């Protein structure tokens, strides 16, 4: 998405007047190469201070004040925002800002769909949690043309998510499945487990006391297996959903009967 944003800024009348190309708006390109980064911090926004007897510390660059760009580059604005302000914008706000740009609008909407609307556009990848990093990759896949022949492996993608964002994530995963793909999720979140088409419950305990297949089947089938801890926790959630839907089945399930050792 950053390539598209830089290209968009290069098309602004101000940028054309100054002769700026897309590379001007990259904080990784030096001024000698036509970039517009702050040379004092080399586009990092922070500077490392060496401490003789303590670990080195990072402080905000005193030249660019953490903006990562030089003043000449920040003169160019798009909808009253310079490139540094755009990178500090939350993705959910950027979705509105770029709503008339077809490609950017689709990418921003997908990021919001996977529950990442709170991240800023310029959020460093090194600061993302494992769950956030997985959802960024998931959003990238969703933005592509689906072939319906892909296996997605996700390891606890709900980590750190609010229950409202978990619902959004489930909707996104269902979209992948509806497109003919297969999604395999390693997860402890009961909201995810109860919506699965098929469960493989490992246990009976964690760590060295686990590793055995306790039960396999649909959530409804696993809920009937007394030896499955997962099934016993999922059971009341399924009953609650059944009551709220007037007793109607939630949706058709795939597969055969549940099994237990």
WOJOSUL-V594588 format. One record per backbone hydrogen bond with DSSP energy under -1.0 kcal/mol. CO is the residue of the C=O (numbers start at 0). NH is the residue of the N-H. Records with the same first field share a line. If there is no record, write none. Layout:
# WOJOSUL-V594588
CO = NH  NH
This chain:
# WOJOSUL-V594588
0 = 4
1 = 5
2 = 6
3 = 7
4 = 8
5 = 9
8 = 11
11 = 15
12 = 16
13 = 17
14 = 19
20 = 23
21 = 24
22 = 25
28 = 36
29 = 34
30 = 33
35 = 69
37 = 42
40 = 43
44 = 60
46 = 58
48 = 56
56 = 48
58 = 46
60 = 64
63 = 66
67 = 37
69 = 73
72 = 75
77 = 80
80 = 77
81 = 85
82 = 86
83 = 87
85 = 88
86 = 121
88 = 120
89 = 93
90 = 94
92 = 96
93 = 97
95 = 98
97 = 100
100 = 104
101 = 105
102 = 106
103 = 107
104 = 108
105 = 109
106 = 110
107 = 111
108 = 112
109 = 113
110 = 115
111 = 114
115 = 118
116 = 91
118 = 90
119 = 122
123 = 126
124 = 127
128 = 132
129 = 133
130 = 134
131 = 135
132 = 136
133 = 137
134 = 138
135 = 139
136 = 140
137 = 141
138 = 142
140 = 143
149 = 181
151 = 183
153 = 185
155 = 158
157 = 160
161 = 165
162 = 166
163 = 167
164 = 168
165 = 169
166 = 170
167 = 171
168 = 172
169 = 173
170 = 174
171 = 175
172 = 176
173 = 177
174 = 178
175 = 180
176 = 179
181 = 151
183 = 153
185 = 155
188 = 192
189 = 193
192 = 195
198 = 216
200 = 213  214
202 = 211
205 = 208
206 = 209
208 = 204
211 = 202
214 = 200
215 = 258
216 = 198
217 = 221
218 = 222
220 = 223
221 = 224
224 = 227
227 = 231
228 = 232
229 = 233
230 = 234
233 = 237
234 = 238
235 = 239
236 = 240
237 = 241
238 = 242
239 = 243
240 = 244
241 = 246
242 = 245
258 = 215
